Amino acid sequence: SRPGGISALTDQQFGAGIMWVPGSITYSIVFIACIYLWFRDEDRAAQSFTGRPVELAAK
């Protein structure tokens, strides 16, 4: 009799889930942080736009 009464396949699937979830959380946090920084920079660029043309040539 196996401990807990589960099959070897179920035990392996459960172990894979335990390993998969923390790794996914780490990647999800990094992905969300990148998206947040990207949108924050886009928002700053939109706020700094004055609508006036920029003079490129020196007078």
Chimera marker file (.cmm) of the C-alpha trace (Angstrom):
<marker_set name="trace">
<marker id="1" x="0.000" y="0.000" z="0.000" r="1" g="1" b="0" radius="0.5"/>
<marker id="2" x="1.304" y="3.445" z="-0.941" r="1" g="1" b="0" radius="0.5"/>
<marker id="3" x="1.381" y="6.308" z="1.556" r="1" g="1" b="0" radius="0.5"/>
<marker id="4" x="-1.788" y="8.358" z="1.321" r="1" g="1" b="0" radius="0.5"/>
<marker id="5" x="-3.424" y="5.741" z="-0.889" r="1" g="1" b="0" radius="0.5"/>
<marker id="6" x="-2.561" y="7.493" z="-4.171" r="1" g="1" b="0" radius="0.5"/>
<marker id="7" x="-1.036" y="5.962" z="-7.277" r="1" g="1" b="0" radius="0.5"/>
<marker id="8" x="2.495" y="6.634" z="-8.486" r="1" g="1" b="0" radius="0.5"/>
<marker id="9" x="1.127" y="8.620" z="-11.450" r="1" g="1" b="0" radius="0.5"/>
<marker id="10" x="-1.013" y="10.815" z="-9.200" r="1" g="1" b="0" radius="0.5"/>
<marker id="11" x="1.973" y="11.379" z="-6.926" r="1" g="1" b="0" radius="0.5"/>
<marker id="12" x="4.104" y="12.485" z="-9.890" r="1" g="1" b="0" radius="0.5"/>
<marker id="13" x="1.376" y="14.785" z="-11.196" r="1" g="1" b="0" radius="0.5"/>
<marker id="14" x="0.953" y="16.353" z="-7.769" r="1" g="1" b="0" radius="0.5"/>
<marker id="15" x="4.722" y="16.861" z="-7.476" r="1" g="1" b="0" radius="0.5"/>
<marker id="16" x="4.852" y="18.468" z="-10.917" r="1" g="1" b="0" radius="0.5"/>
<marker id="17" x="2.110" y="20.876" z="-9.897" r="1" g="1" b="0" radius="0.5"/>
<marker id="18" x="4.004" y="21.799" z="-6.750" r="1" g="1" b="0" radius="0.5"/>
<marker id="19" x="7.097" y="22.606" z="-8.836" r="1" g="1" b="0" radius="0.5"/>
<marker id="20" x="5.195" y="24.339" z="-11.673" r="1" g="1" b="0" radius="0.5"/>
<marker id="21" x="3.155" y="26.819" z="-9.609" r="1" g="1" b="0" radius="0.5"/>
<marker id="22" x="6.040" y="28.688" z="-7.885" r="1" g="1" b="0" radius="0.5"/>
<marker id="23" x="7.918" y="29.002" z="-11.176" r="1" g="1" b="0" radius="0.5"/>
<marker id="24" x="4.835" y="30.397" z="-12.887" r="1" g="1" b="0" radius="0.5"/>
<marker id="25" x="4.300" y="32.900" z="-10.092" r="1" g="1" b="0" radius="0.5"/>
<marker id="26" x="7.844" y="34.199" z="-10.510" r="1" g="1" b="0" radius="0.5"/>
<marker id="27" x="7.456" y="34.678" z="-14.267" r="1" g="1" b="0" radius="0.5"/>
<marker id="28" x="4.019" y="36.237" z="-13.784" r="1" g="1" b="0" radius="0.5"/>
<marker id="29" x="5.374" y="38.827" z="-11.333" r="1" g="1" b="0" radius="0.5"/>
<marker id="30" x="8.189" y="39.770" z="-13.716" r="1" g="1" b="0" radius="0.5"/>
<marker id="31" x="5.755" y="39.958" z="-16.663" r="1" g="1" b="0" radius="0.5"/>
<marker id="32" x="3.320" y="42.166" z="-14.740" r="1" g="1" b="0" radius="0.5"/>
<marker id="33" x="6.166" y="44.445" z="-13.592" r="1" g="1" b="0" radius="0.5"/>
<marker id="34" x="7.391" y="44.857" z="-17.184" r="1" g="1" b="0" radius="0.5"/>
<marker id="35" x="3.898" y="45.688" z="-18.430" r="1" g="1" b="0" radius="0.5"/>
<marker id="36" x="3.424" y="48.173" z="-15.561" r="1" g="1" b="0" radius="0.5"/>
<marker id="37" x="6.709" y="49.943" z="-16.336" r="1" g="1" b="0" radius="0.5"/>
<marker id="38" x="5.891" y="50.027" z="-20.034" r="1" g="1" b="0" radius="0.5"/>
<marker id="39" x="2.481" y="51.638" z="-19.477" r="1" g="1" b="0" radius="0.5"/>
<marker id="40" x="3.898" y="54.031" z="-16.887" r="1" g="1" b="0" radius="0.5"/>
<marker id="41" x="6.471" y="55.261" z="-19.415" r="1" g="1" b="0" radius="0.5"/>
<marker id="42" x="3.776" y="55.585" z="-22.103" r="1" g="1" b="0" radius="0.5"/>
<marker id="43" x="1.647" y="57.626" z="-19.696" r="1" g="1" b="0" radius="0.5"/>
<marker id="44" x="4.552" y="59.932" z="-18.860" r="1" g="1" b="0" radius="0.5"/>
<marker id="45" x="5.289" y="60.440" z="-22.547" r="1" g="1" b="0" radius="0.5"/>
<marker id="46" x="1.648" y="61.309" z="-23.200" r="1" g="1" b="0" radius="0.5"/>
<marker id="47" x="1.569" y="63.780" z="-20.296" r="1" g="1" b="0" radius="0.5"/>
<marker id="48" x="4.739" y="65.530" z="-21.422" r="1" g="1" b="0" radius="0.5"/>
<marker id="49" x="3.413" y="66.074" z="-24.960" r="1" g="1" b="0" radius="0.5"/>
<marker id="50" x="2.569" y="69.760" z="-25.352" r="1" g="1" b="0" radius="0.5"/>
<marker id="51" x="1.291" y="69.712" z="-28.898" r="1" g="1" b="0" radius="0.5"/>
<marker id="52" x="3.831" y="72.288" z="-30.064" r="1" g="1" b="0" radius="0.5"/>
<marker id="53" x="6.409" y="71.383" z="-32.709" r="1" g="1" b="0" radius="0.5"/>
<marker id="54" x="9.946" y="70.916" z="-31.491" r="1" g="1" b="0" radius="0.5"/>
<marker id="55" x="12.538" y="73.208" z="-33.059" r="1" g="1" b="0" radius="0.5"/>
<marker id="56" x="15.362" y="71.064" z="-34.352" r="1" g="1" b="0" radius="0.5"/>
<marker id="57" x="17.479" y="73.716" z="-36.067" r="1" g="1" b="0" radius="0.5"/>
<marker id="58" x="19.533" y="76.139" z="-34.014" r="1" g="1" b="0" radius="0.5"/>
<marker id="59" x="18.838" y="79.809" z="-34.705" r="1" g="1" b="0" radius="0.5"/>
<link id1="1" id2="2" r="1" g="1" b="0" radius="0.2"/>
<link id1="2" id2="3" r="1" g="1" b="0" radius="0.2"/>
<link id1="3" id2="4" r="1" g="1" b="0" radius="0.2"/>
<link id1="4" id2="5" r="1" g="1" b="0" radius="0.2"/>
<link id1="5" id2="6" r="1" g="1" b="0" radius="0.2"/>
<link id1="6" id2="7" r="1" g="1" b="0" radius="0.2"/>
<link id1="7" id2="8" r="1" g="1" b="0" radius="0.2"/>
<link id1="8" id2="9" r="1" g="1" b="0" radius="0.2"/>
<link id1="9" id2="10" r="1" g="1" b="0" radius="0.2"/>
<link id1="10" id2="11" r="1" g="1" b="0" radius="0.2"/>
<link id1="11" id2="12" r="1" g="1" b="0" radius="0.2"/>
<link id1="12" id2="13" r="1" g="1" b="0" radius="0.2"/>
<link id1="13" id2="14" r="1" g="1" b="0" radius="0.2"/>
<link id1="14" id2="15" r="1" g="1" b="0" radius="0.2"/>
<link id1="15" id2="16" r="1" g="1" b="0" radius="0.2"/>
<link id1="16" id2="17" r="1" g="1" b="0" radius="0.2"/>
<link id1="17" id2="18" r="1" g="1" b="0" radius="0.2"/>
<link id1="18" id2="19" r="1" g="1" b="0" radius="0.2"/>
<link id1="19" id2="20" r="1" g="1" b="0" radius="0.2"/>
<link id1="20" id2="21" r="1" g="1" b="0" radius="0.2"/>
<link id1="21" id2="22" r="1" g="1" b="0" radius="0.2"/>
<link id1="22" id2="23" r="1" g="1" b="0" radius="0.2"/>
<link id1="23" id2="24" r="1" g="1" b="0" radius="0.2"/>
<link id1="24" id2="25" r="1" g="1" b="0" radius="0.2"/>
<link id1="25" id2="26" r="1" g="1" b="0" radius="0.2"/>
<link id1="26" id2="27" r="1" g="1" b="0" radius="0.2"/>
<link id1="27" id2="28" r="1" g="1" b="0" radius="0.2"/>
<link id1="28" id2="29" r="1" g="1" b="0" radius="0.2"/>
<link id1="29" id2="30" r="1" g="1" b="0" radius="0.2"/>
<link id1="30" id2="31" r="1" g="1" b="0" radius="0.2"/>
<link id1="31" id2="32" r="1" g="1" b="0" radius="0.2"/>
<link id1="32" id2="33" r="1" g="1" b="0" radius="0.2"/>
<link id1="33" id2="34" r="1" g="1" b="0" radius="0.2"/>
<link id1="34" id2="35" r="1" g="1" b="0" radius="0.2"/>
<link id1="35" id2="36" r="1" g="1" b="0" radius="0.2"/>
<link id1="36" id2="37" r="1" g="1" b="0" radius="0.2"/>
<link id1="37" id2="38" r="1" g="1" b="0" radius="0.2"/>
<link id1="38" id2="39" r="1" g="1" b="0" radius="0.2"/>
<link id1="39" id2="40" r="1" g="1" b="0" radius="0.2"/>
<link id1="40" id2="41" r="1" g="1" b="0" radius="0.2"/>
<link id1="41" id2="42" r="1" g="1" b="0" radius="0.2"/>
<link id1="42" id2="43" r="1" g="1" b="0" radius="0.2"/>
<link id1="43" id2="44" r="1" g="1" b="0" radius="0.2"/>
<link id1="44" id2="45" r="1" g="1" b="0" radius="0.2"/>
<link id1="45" id2="46" r="1" g="1" b="0" radius="0.2"/>
<link id1="46" id2="47" r="1" g="1" b="0" radius="0.2"/>
<link id1="47" id2="48" r="1" g="1" b="0" radius="0.2"/>
<link id1="48" id2="49" r="1" g="1" b="0" radius="0.2"/>
<link id1="49" id2="50" r="1" g="1" b="0" radius="0.2"/>
<link id1="50" id2="51" r="1" g="1" b="0" radius="0.2"/>
<link id1="51" id2="52" r="1" g="1" b="0" radius="0.2"/>
<link id1="52" id2="53" r="1" g="1" b="0" radius="0.2"/>
<link id1="53" id2="54" r="1" g="1" b="0" radius="0.2"/>
<link id1="54" id2="55" r="1" g="1" b="0" radius="0.2"/>
<link id1="55" id2="56" r="1" g="1" b="0" radius="0.2"/>
<link id1="56" id2="57" r="1" g="1" b="0" radius="0.2"/>
<link id1="57" id2="58" r="1" g="1" b="0" radius="0.2"/>
<link id1="58" id2="59" r="1" g="1" b="0" radius="0.2"/>
</marker_set>
